[in-house]
Amino acid sequence: MTSSSPVPATASMVDRLAAIDARITAACQACGRDRAEVVLTAVSKTQPPEAINAALAAGLRVFGENRVQEAQARWQERERSGLELRLIGALQSNKADQAVALFDVIETLDREKLAAALAEAGRRQGRIPRILIQVNTGAEPQKAGVLPDQADALIASARDRHGLIVEGLMCIPPADQDPATHFQLLASIAASNGLSVLSMGMSGDFEAAIRHGATHVRLGTALFGERKPA
């Protein structure tokens, strides 16, 4: 099954998850990968409590949020045992303390100032989240992410100077370009830095991302339907 076979908006969360899992499995089989190598991150931003409840009841355990304050309102009062919360939106340095306190993984480190802020917040709290470096593979001026030719330096600094746990890389390809080129670039940067985690691929292109080595795919619309306004 390909991305041209969307899950109907009226399907239940269980049905949608089963259909998506089948597509992930098929994509893995097509390129000789083990299904267990790919983690589904449910993009829960802007979703109401009942949608989160349905996702949890369906068995989803990894969630992605774009904004710290919104995620706090959604998750701080919930039982978090067995769950993983990932920040997949841009992070301001002045919110590093809040992000470190809330998230298990921060996928959007993209500059030296933020690396320093996260490291300091981690020292204060005695809790350092795992980190992904966001790479702006399309060099889009409106988009967050370190430029590809500066990624090696930021990875080294985050690891060696700031002592952060850098697991891998994340990208959001330009909407008007073939995402495969950007997935290939991200995989190449990761390989040259000994990084094993690649968060890439969303509802419209996750099968292509899997072909190019994605370990985490971030799906919102495919799981929850069209996103509601915040």
C-alpha positions as CSV (number, residue, x, y, z in Angstrom):
1,M,0.0,0.0,0.0
2,T,1.3,3.5,-0.8
3,S,0.6,7.0,0.3
4,S,-2.1,7.2,-2.4
5,S,-4.2,4.9,-0.2
6,P,-5.3,7.2,2.7
7,V,-7.1,6.0,5.8
8,P,-10.8,7.2,5.7
9,A,-11.4,10.1,8.0
10,T,-14.4,8.3,9.5
11,A,-12.3,5.2,10.5
12,S,-11.8,4.6,14.2
13,M,-8.4,5.1,15.7
14,V,-7.9,1.3,15.9
15,D,-8.7,1.0,12.2
16,R,-6.4,3.9,11.2
17,L,-3.6,2.5,13.3
18,A,-4.0,-1.0,11.8
19,A,-3.9,0.5,8.3
20,I,-0.9,2.6,9.0
21,D,0.9,-0.3,10.6
22,A,0.3,-2.4,7.5
23,R,1.8,0.3,5.3
24,I,4.8,0.6,7.6
25,T,5.3,-3.1,7.5
26,A,4.9,-3.2,3.7
27,A,7.4,-0.4,3.3
28,C,9.9,-2.2,5.5
29,Q,9.5,-5.5,3.7
30,A,10.0,-3.7,0.3
31,C,13.4,-2.5,1.3
32,G,14.5,-5.5,3.4
33,R,14.1,-3.9,6.8
34,D,12.6,-5.3,10.1
35,R,9.3,-3.6,11.1
36,A,10.7,-3.3,14.6
37,E,13.3,-0.8,13.3
38,V,10.6,1.9,12.7
39,V,8.9,3.7,15.6
40,L,5.6,5.5,15.0
41,T,5.4,8.9,16.6
42,A,1.8,10.1,16.9
43,V,1.7,13.8,16.4
44,S,-0.7,14.8,19.0
45,K,-0.4,18.6,18.7
46,T,-3.8,20.4,18.9
47,Q,-5.7,17.2,19.5
48,P,-8.5,17.2,22.1
49,P,-8.4,14.9,25.2
50,E,-10.8,12.4,23.6
51,A,-8.4,11.9,20.6
52,I,-5.5,11.3,23.0
53,N,-7.6,8.9,25.0
54,A,-8.4,7.0,21.8
55,A,-4.8,6.9,20.7
56,L,-3.7,5.5,24.1
57,A,-6.5,3.0,24.1
58,A,-5.4,1.8,20.6
59,G,-1.9,1.1,22.0
60,L,0.1,4.2,20.9
61,R,2.9,5.1,23.3
62,V,5.1,7.6,21.5
63,F,3.8,11.1,21.0
64,G,5.1,14.2,19.4
65,E,4.3,17.8,20.3
66,N,5.2,21.1,18.7
67,R,4.9,23.6,21.6
68,V,6.0,23.4,25.1
69,Q,3.1,25.2,26.7
70,E,0.5,23.3,24.8
71,A,2.2,20.0,25.6
72,Q,2.3,20.9,29.3
73,A,-1.5,21.5,29.3
74,R,-2.1,18.2,27.5
75,W,0.3,15.9,29.3
76,Q,1.4,17.2,32.8
77,E,-1.7,15.8,34.5
78,R,-1.7,12.5,32.7
79,E,-0.1,9.3,33.9
80,R,3.1,9.1,31.8
81,S,4.4,5.7,32.8
82,G,5.3,3.7,29.7
83,L,4.9,6.7,27.4
84,E,7.5,8.7,25.5
85,L,7.0,12.4,24.8
86,R,9.0,14.0,22.0
87,L,9.3,17.7,21.2
88,I,9.2,18.0,17.4
89,G,8.6,21.8,17.1
90,A,11.1,24.6,17.3
91,L,12.3,25.5,20.8
92,Q,13.2,28.9,22.2
93,S,16.2,28.9,24.4
94,N,14.2,30.6,27.2
95,K,11.9,27.5,27.4
96,A,14.7,25.0,27.7
97,D,14.0,24.4,31.4
98,Q,10.4,23.6,30.7
99,A,11.2,21.4,27.8
100,V,13.8,19.4,29.7
101,A,11.3,18.9,32.5
102,L,8.6,17.6,30.2
103,F,10.1,15.8,27.2
104,D,11.9,12.5,27.0
105,V,13.4,13.4,23.6
106,I,14.0,16.9,22.0
107,E,14.2,16.5,18.3
108,T,14.8,20.2,17.3
109,L,18.2,21.3,18.6
110,D,19.5,23.5,15.8
111,R,22.0,26.1,17.3
112,E,24.8,26.5,19.8
113,K,22.8,28.8,22.1
114,L,20.1,26.2,22.5
115,A,22.6,23.4,23.1
116,A,24.0,25.4,26.0
117,A,20.6,26.2,27.4
118,L,19.5,22.5,27.3
119,A,22.8,21.4,28.9
120,E,22.4,23.9,31.7
121,A,18.8,23.0,32.3
122,G,19.7,19.4,32.4
123,R,22.4,20.0,35.0
124,R,20.0,22.0,37.2
125,Q,17.3,19.3,37.0
126,G,19.5,16.3,37.0
127,R,17.7,15.1,33.9
128,I,19.0,15.3,30.4
129,P,16.6,14.3,27.5
130,R,17.9,12.5,24.5
131,I,18.6,14.9,21.6
132,L,18.2,15.0,17.9
133,I,19.7,17.7,15.7
134,Q,17.2,19.3,13.3
135,V,18.8,19.8,9.9
136,N,17.3,22.3,7.4
137,T,18.0,20.1,4.4
138,G,16.4,22.5,2.0
139,A,18.1,25.6,3.4
140,E,14.7,27.2,3.7
141,P,15.0,30.6,5.4
142,Q,11.6,30.3,7.1
143,K,12.3,26.9,8.6
144,A,14.2,26.0,11.7
145,G,17.2,23.7,11.6
146,V,21.0,23.9,11.2
147,L,22.2,24.1,7.6
148,P,23.7,20.8,6.3
149,D,27.2,22.1,6.0
150,Q,27.1,23.2,9.6
151,A,25.6,20.1,11.0
152,D,28.9,18.3,11.8
153,A,30.1,21.2,13.9
154,L,26.9,21.4,15.9
155,I,26.8,17.7,16.5
156,A,30.3,17.7,17.8
157,S,29.7,20.7,20.0
158,A,26.5,19.3,21.5
159,R,28.3,16.1,22.3
160,D,31.7,17.2,23.3
161,R,31.3,20.7,24.7
162,H,27.9,20.4,26.2
163,G,27.7,16.7,27.1
164,L,24.3,16.2,25.5
165,I,23.0,12.8,24.5
166,V,22.8,13.2,20.7
167,E,21.0,10.2,19.3
168,G,20.4,11.2,15.7
169,L,18.9,13.7,13.3
170,M,15.5,15.1,12.2
171,C,14.4,16.9,9.1
172,I,11.3,18.3,7.4
173,P,11.8,18.4,3.6
174,P,10.5,21.3,1.5
175,A,6.9,20.7,0.6
176,D,7.5,21.3,-3.1
177,Q,10.5,19.0,-3.6
178,D,11.0,15.3,-3.8
179,P,11.6,14.3,-0.2
180,A,13.8,11.3,-1.1
181,T,16.7,13.7,-1.8
182,H,16.4,15.2,1.6
183,F,16.1,11.9,3.3
184,Q,19.3,10.7,1.6
185,L,21.1,13.8,2.7
186,L,20.0,13.4,6.3
187,A,21.0,9.7,6.3
188,S,24.4,10.6,4.9
189,I,25.1,13.2,7.6
190,A,24.0,10.8,10.3
191,A,26.2,8.0,9.0
192,S,29.3,10.3,8.9
193,N,28.7,11.2,12.5
194,G,27.9,7.7,13.8
195,L,24.3,8.5,14.6
196,S,21.7,5.7,14.3
197,V,18.4,7.6,14.8
198,L,16.6,9.3,11.8
199,S,13.3,11.1,12.5
200,M,12.0,11.8,9.0
201,G,8.8,11.1,7.2
202,M,5.3,12.4,7.8
203,S,1.8,11.4,6.7
204,G,2.4,12.1,3.0
205,D,5.9,10.6,2.6
206,F,6.7,8.2,5.4
207,E,7.1,5.2,3.1
208,A,9.8,7.0,1.2
209,A,11.5,7.9,4.5
210,I,11.5,4.3,5.5
211,R,13.2,3.3,2.3
212,H,15.9,5.7,3.1
213,G,16.5,4.6,6.7
214,A,13.9,6.4,8.9
215,T,13.8,5.0,12.4
216,H,11.0,7.3,13.5
217,V,8.1,8.5,11.4
218,R,5.9,11.4,12.6
219,L,2.2,10.9,11.7
220,G,-0.6,13.3,12.6
221,T,-3.2,13.6,9.8
222,A,-3.0,9.9,9.0
223,L,-3.8,9.0,12.5
224,F,-6.1,11.8,13.7
225,G,-7.5,13.2,10.5
226,E,-7.2,16.8,9.4
227,R,-5.7,18.9,12.2
228,K,-8.0,21.2,14.1
229,P,-7.0,24.8,14.6
230,A,-5.0,25.3,17.8
